[in-house]
Amino acid sequence: MRRETLEVIHWLATSNYDVTFQPESSVSERVIFPDSPNESRGMEDARFVHFVEDDGSVTYYATYTAYDGHDILPQLIETPDFLHFQVRTLNGACVQNKGMALFPRRIGGRFAMLSRHDGESLYFMTSDNVRFWSHAEELRIPCHPWEFIQIGNCGSPIETEAGWLVLTHGVGPMRCYAIGAILLDLEDPQRIIGQLAEPLLAPAPDEREGYVPNVVYTCGGIVQSGQLILPYGFSDVGIAIATTPIDDLVSRLRDGSAG
């Protein structure tokens, strides 16, 4: 028992660390490399979000997956300035699997997060502490053929006047990954008010072959000058950028069926 306790203490100690860069360094030079044994085979799918507190203060968070070649561990990066970074473990009964993504502000005074902790469906979580997550409500299960195997999020929700735009990914037959979208109510994000029946983006013929074939995947988009700008990777061999007018996308979501 003592040996196991010491191993857990060591595991926690090595999983929580700080990184600091010099102010004169370029942002493009500030690279966080795996530092703990839990990250020895990768720091995957970081979902960065510009988080604004109720008092107006700003923190940049990123949820990501630490991978040691066998097990995964959900982790959180925090920084106020992209110079000083805190890397911390996430805790709680709902901190499982991949695909956790924070909302960019509190909802009803609490932190809010999307997750897929059952490995299959989307969940909505809330917490008073950004590092502890123990309560989750099912938000959406797979319902279309192109997402029949599982669904997840593609980054933090994007706030629009019409609602929270959530980019999703779906895994369908033949393990084909496609990107979809749903729209959540601004005041009650557990209520879906619009969704696409077909993928927003699917692998093009020249994007289907690669180390992991038949995949398009993103960890977030931004809205700029009326356009949704969506960087994405395809089949683990290349990257591209897709754009679409945000108003057109919202109209399509509103015209779609709501869950």
C-alpha angles and dihedrals in degrees: 000000000000091000092050091049092051091049091053092048090050091047092053093044094052092044094058118063145135131239124198129187129196115260092233092058120105117249089238089060095055102096123164109214124194107280106170130060088246089064097043093116098035155320100234140193100357110196107201121197135182099229120199117198123216089259092054097255117138131222126174113222131185127189114203143162121252111208128191097181094270112034134036128219125193109230138182130220119200128188135158096194112012088252101080118043130184117201113198140168119249116232141199141071093287096052097102138117123005136298109063115161129178125224110240093244140017119283113215090346094306136098112257130203140178118224144167098210094153090056093240117054141040119260134190116221134186132192143166090222122053091216098050124065121175105143127070137164124201109252105176139351126206108281108157127070093243091058098034097123099047145326133214141161128276098213140312119331115266116226115229131166089255096051144285110322109213119189110210136191123217131196114211138172117324087023094280114167118211133173120238137169141226132183122224129198111262096226097034109032091180087074117082110212099175143008142172118250091202130043119276089214131010131176112284118222092263092048099055102083124072147089089309104023130209095025137131114174139167136182096208149331136218135218115232128166092347094309130111104225112202122185110195142173125228128209092333091281106086149005134229140171125237125192134192133170107265093218091055091050093049090050090052090049092050091049091051125084119278121224 
